[in-house]
Amino acid sequence: MRHSLAGRKLNRTSSHRKALFKNLSQALIRNEQIITTLPKAKDLRPIVEKMVTLAKQGGLHARRQLVSKLQDQEIAEKLMSVLGPRYKARAGGYLRIIRAGFRYGDMAPMAVIEFVDRDVEARGARDRKAAASGEVELKI
């Protein structure tokens, strides 16, 4: 019986699930908006909101906790320098989930998860920067 067990298994092992949410949270923080399935978005929200709350606190210990969870110094820096101060006055609810219909192949419910008051230019900025420097060819 699954009494008092929160969260979905998503048909993955615990290590796979942990890696999945780490990658999704990195993508969400980098782009400030991602499209994923509805159950993944619902499970991702509390993870990222706790990270934003840590970033709001500031300090070295919070920075090290973020780096340990995200395994990426650049994304932890964005949380501490951009997103933390942006939501300093907000008491919670940093993310919104918008239903986005169903995926064509398997009719899985899709959702857009994004930061409230997000920076519209952040989405795809990394790809545009790489294309401008000539590293990657941008596909339109």
C-alpha positions in Angstrom: 0.0 0.0 0.0 1.2 3.5 -0.8 -0.1 5.3 2.3 1.5 8.7 2.9 3.9 8.4 0.0 4.0 11.7 -1.9 5.3 12.2 -5.4 5.0 10.2 -8.6 7.4 7.4 -9.6 7.0 8.4 -13.3 8.0 4.8 -14.3 11.7 5.5 -13.4 14.2 4.3 -10.8 15.0 6.8 -8.0 18.4 7.7 -9.5 16.8 8.3 -12.9 14.1 10.4 -11.4 16.6 12.4 -9.5 18.6 13.0 -12.7 15.4 13.9 -14.6 14.4 16.6 -12.1 17.9 18.0 -11.9 18.0 18.4 -15.7 14.5 19.8 -15.8 15.2 22.3 -13.1 18.5 23.4 -14.8 16.6 23.9 -18.1 13.8 25.8 -16.3 16.1 28.1 -14.5 18.2 28.7 -17.6 15.3 29.4 -20.0 12.7 30.5 -17.4 10.1 28.5 -19.4 9.9 24.9 -20.5 7.3 22.6 -22.1 7.0 19.1 -20.5 4.3 16.7 -19.5 1.8 17.8 -16.8 2.8 15.2 -14.1 6.5 16.2 -14.5 5.6 19.9 -14.3 3.6 19.3 -11.2 6.4 17.4 -9.5 9.0 19.9 -10.6 7.3 23.0 -9.1 8.1 22.4 -5.4 11.7 21.5 -6.2 12.4 24.7 -8.1 10.4 26.8 -5.7 12.6 25.6 -2.8 15.7 26.5 -4.8 14.3 30.1 -5.3 13.6 30.4 -1.6 17.2 29.3 -0.9 18.4 31.9 -3.4 16.3 34.6 -1.7 18.1 33.9 1.6 21.5 34.6 0.0 24.7 33.7 1.7 27.5 31.3 1.1 25.8 28.3 2.6 22.7 28.7 0.4 24.9 29.1 -2.7 26.8 25.9 -1.8 23.5 24.0 -1.3 22.3 25.2 -4.7 25.5 24.1 -6.4 25.2 20.7 -4.7 21.7 20.2 -5.9 22.1 21.6 -9.5 25.7 20.5 -10.2 26.1 23.7 -12.2 27.9 26.8 -11.0 26.4 29.0 -13.8 22.8 28.2 -13.0 23.3 28.6 -9.3 24.8 32.0 -9.9 21.8 33.0 -12.0 19.5 31.9 -9.1 21.5 33.9 -6.6 22.0 37.1 -8.7 18.9 37.3 -10.9 16.0 35.2 -9.6 16.6 35.6 -5.9 16.5 39.4 -5.9 13.6 39.4 -8.5 11.3 37.5 -6.1 12.6 39.0 -2.8 9.3 40.7 -2.0 7.2 37.7 -3.1 6.1 35.2 -0.4 6.0 32.2 -2.7 4.4 31.0 -5.8 7.3 31.7 -8.2 6.1 29.3 -10.9 2.9 28.8 -12.9 1.8 25.7 -14.8 -0.3 26.2 -17.9 -1.9 23.2 -19.6 -0.9 23.0 -23.2 -3.0 20.3 -24.8 -1.9 16.7 -25.6 1.2 15.3 -27.3 0.5 14.0 -30.7 2.3 10.6 -30.4 0.8 9.3 -27.2 -1.8 11.8 -26.1 0.2 12.6 -22.9 -1.1 15.8 -21.3 1.5 18.6 -21.9 2.1 21.7 -19.8 4.2 24.9 -19.9 5.9 25.6 -16.7 7.3 29.1 -16.3 8.4 31.7 -13.8 5.9 34.4 -12.9 7.2 37.7 -14.2 9.8 35.9 -16.3 12.3 37.5 -18.6 11.0 36.8 -22.1 14.5 37.2 -23.6 15.9 34.4 -21.5 14.3 31.6 -23.5 16.7 30.5 -26.2 19.3 33.1 -25.2 22.0 30.4 -24.8 21.4 29.1 -28.4 21.4 32.6 -29.8 24.7 33.4 -28.1 26.3 30.2 -29.4 25.0 31.0 -33.0 26.3 34.5 -32.8 29.8 33.3 -31.8 29.8 30.8 -34.7 29.9 27.7 -32.5 26.6 26.3 -33.6 24.4 26.9 -36.6 21.0 28.1 -35.5 18.1 26.1 -37.0 14.9 28.0 -37.7 
